[in-house]
Amino acid sequence: PDKEAIKEQVRDALLKPDQPVSDYYHSEGICQSIARSPWFESLTLFVVFLNAIWLAVEVDLNKEEVLADAPLVVQVIEHCFGLFFTIEWIIRFSAFKFKSLCVKDRWFMFDTVILALLVSELWILPMLAVAVSGDYFVIGVLVRMLRLAKLSRVARVAKLLCAWTNLWVLLKSIGLALRAVLTTLALV
């Protein structure tokens, strides 16, 4: 094959629009129905926004190394976020017609990594510490590493930015259309 043909194939592959993830979902069922719904996406983005704010607040409220030693309100809120993101992931995973297709959704894979870190920090490591010695000091280094990984949860805000870009274009379009309508009404 000629060099220019290969360049053209690569260019076409890179510029090809992404297939909507909903194309990989079941055509029937409650999970695909929830995963496709705009309110579910909006709710998820809202919780991501709240979680980003919470991470900033939690830095001031929680001075403890381990979540189990943190104030009760911190523990409850952390577990609520963990539960929400776990349920969201389960719904989205269950919506895929073929589970192997989930690797084609970059956001889903990104969320899988972040959820794995979150579940490890919230539920697996505390149980492991209790099983090993009953003392969290045994796995303190791992907990510190996972606390650093918690910062990666802020990266979920990238979802908000993508949604915000779409929202901003929509709002600008509505503004232009509204201006045209008002101008027409003023002339009538």
Secondary structure, 3 states (H helix, E strand, C coil): CCHHHHHHHHHHHHHCCCCCHHHHECCCCHHHHHHHCHHHHHHHHHHHHHHHHHHHHHHHHCCCCCHHHCCHHHHHHHHHHHHHHHHHHHHHHHHECCHHHHHHCHHHHHHHHHHHHHHHHHHHHHHHHHHHCCCHHHHHHHHHHHHHHHHHHHHHHHHHHHHHHHHHHHHHHHHHHHHHHHHHHHHC
